[in-house]
Amino acid sequence: MGALLRVEGVAKAFGGAQAVRHASFHVDAGEVLGLVGENGAGKSTVVRMLAGVVAPDAGRIVVGGQAVRLASPHDSARHGISVIHQELELIGSQSIAENLFLGRPRPRRAGALDWRALRARANAAFEAFGHPLDVDQLVADSTVWERWATALVRALMVRSRLLVLDEPTAAMDDAGAAQVHAAIRRAAADGAAVILVSHRLHEVEALCDRVHAMRNGQSVGEMPRAELRRDHLVRLIAGDAPVTVRRTASAPRPDATPVLAVERLTLPHRLHGVSLSVRAGEIVGLAGLVGSGRSSLLRAIAGAEPGLSGELRLDGRPYVPRSPRAAARASVAFVAEDRLSQGLLPILNIAHNIDLGARPAGARRGPLVRHAQLYARAERWIQRLGIASALPGGSVLHLSGGNQQKVLVARALDRRPRVLLLDEPTRGVDVGARAELGAVIRQLGEQGIAVLVALSDLEELAELVDRAVVLRDGRVAGQLAAADLTRQRILEVCYGSG
């Protein structure tokens, strides 16, 4: 049928860091192309280019033989491209039927919205899709599958020529994933070109006509389905360079009593019988691809996820994290991945951000905070963690990403925790700040704190931890000692190929 889309030598930098160096691939009408690579390979930036969210600094995008400029999502839609992001762009307070017409004209009668026609057209669209839904149901009350189906049907209603699906099954169970797979096959059979971004290699093998791999922001090769072998694909994704392990702190004895023990922890649709332990002074890494359950596990241990089942113990005693505040009182500290929306309060200065939440005894006199004591404590953390260009009364918004992260670590350590949970602590920070944060984390291990840390950067993970627990689809897929931590070995466990 010919190439519907060509991506030719595109590149993109953010703040001096090269997110995509050189990506080139094509996808034909009626074809499903798998776009694969480890976290940080550049896939998401390419998807954002196709969505019109960011423009390439170099190279070009060709649709139907014509070079196009995708300066906005509207431009992308005008050229027949629909991108369904992992975080679905739906309005929870509106019905499924209303969401189908987001950004599009709705049927009207006598100048008013024609609800009857709206429902009829929505029902007809889902009938054609092959999975009728209750179109009057609010999106907020819908299942993950129903929300994803709504986003896909919305794309099909405008007859998109290219569908870009970013991790569509990451949060689904097997039944929901099977429905997604059927929908992808139908879209391709109807002539749409489909780009599937997925970390699930069994999914890629089952659905894709070709697979294109990226590594370190570059296209590194592709395979047609007839030549697809999982071990070759993992090597293509991982590369051949082994990771040098530079963790030198002495690990605790294997028979030491765990500070934190997690047994058969289950969270509906996200975690399935996860068991692990962390001993005093030990740094345990959580490895896994997008949707593996790393963040859900950390949030569950930190008391931020309701509906848990299983057993948790601290120092051998039962631990029931009913809320983040209860977890903090039990000496479990948590630093979330998203510093600005889940950690820092921009309206407060550095000292008050460190102080946010529980305060040590003596920091209050009646209802008033003893500011001199608060600022002195903040100054000690600034000095100890090397928070550059910072004064206790300064704004957190004026700090670099790495120094903002250190403020959150200071807040966690100010509670003198027994267990420290870190979710992507170096996300979005530069190389120098990463090294500084790594040194801080190693010092914490040497001081006897039990550290459980999720990291996507596999080299960073190998340098930092005593051992790693690898998650896949919400389950423990394997555990690796420090000596076994190479990028290829971790990815083999992540993908289930070794």
Stockholm file with secondary structure:
# STOCKHOLM 1.0

chainA/1-498         MGALLRVEGVAKAFGGAQAVRHASFHVDAGEVLGLVGENGAGKSTVVRMLAGVVAPDAGRIVVGGQAVRLASPHDSARHGISVIHQELELIGSQSIAENLFLGRPRPRRAGALDWRALRARANAAFEAFGHPLDVDQLVADSTVWERWATALVRALMVRSRLLVLDEPTAAMDDAGAAQVHAAIRRAAADGAAVILVSHRLHEVEALCDRVHAMRNGQSVGEMPRAELRRDHLVRLIAGDAPVTVRRTASAPRPDATPVLAVERLTLPHRLHGVSLSVRAGEIVGLAGLVGSGRSSLLRAIAGAEPGLSGELRLDGRPYVPRSPRAAARASVAFVAEDRLSQGLLPILNIAHNIDLGARPAGARRGPLVRHAQLYARAERWIQRLGIASALPGGSVLHLSGGNQQKVLVARALDRRPRVLLLDEPTRGVDVGARAELGAVIRQLGEQGIAVLVALSDLEELAELVDRAVVLRDGRVAGQLAAADLTRQRILEVCYGSG
#=GR chainA/1-498 SS CCEEEEEEEEEEEETTEEEEEEEEEEEETTCEEEEECCTTSSHHHHHHHHTTSSCCSEEEEEETTEEECCCSHHHHHHTTEEEECSSCCCCTTSBHHHHHTTTSCCCEETTEECHHHHHHHHHHHHHHHTCCCCTTSBGGGSCHHHHHHHHHHHHHHTTCSEEEEESTTTTCCHHHHHHHHHHHHHHHHTTCEEEEECSCHHHHHHHCSEEEEEETTEEEEEEEGGGCCHHHHHHHHHCSCCCCCCCCSCCCCTTSCEEEEEEEEEETTTEEEEEEEEETTCEEEEECCTTSSHHHHHHHHTTCCCSCEEEEEETTEECCCCSHHHHHHTTEEEECSCHHHHTCCTTSBHHHHHHCSCCCTTSEETTEECHHHHHHHHHHHHHHHTCTTCCTTSBGGGSCHHHHHHHHHHHHHTTCCSEEEEESTTTTCCHHHHHHHHHHHHHHHHTTCEEEEECSCHHHHHHHCSEEEEEETTEEEEEEEGGGCCHHHHHHHHHTCC
#=GC SS_cons         CCEEEEEEEEEEEETTEEEEEEEEEEEETTCEEEEECCTTSSHHHHHHHHTTSSCCSEEEEEETTEEECCCSHHHHHHTTEEEECSSCCCCTTSBHHHHHTTTSCCCEETTEECHHHHHHHHHHHHHHHTCCCCTTSBGGGSCHHHHHHHHHHHHHHTTCSEEEEESTTTTCCHHHHHHHHHHHHHHHHTTCEEEEECSCHHHHHHHCSEEEEEETTEEEEEEEGGGCCHHHHHHHHHCSCCCCCCCCSCCCCTTSCEEEEEEEEEETTTEEEEEEEEETTCEEEEECCTTSSHHHHHHHHTTCCCSCEEEEEETTEECCCCSHHHHHHTTEEEECSCHHHHTCCTTSBHHHHHHCSCCCTTSEETTEECHHHHHHHHHHHHHHHTCTTCCTTSBGGGSCHHHHHHHHHHHHHTTCCSEEEEESTTTTCCHHHHHHHHHHHHHHHHTTCEEEEECSCHHHHHHHCSEEEEEETTEEEEEEEGGGCCHHHHHHHHHTCC
//
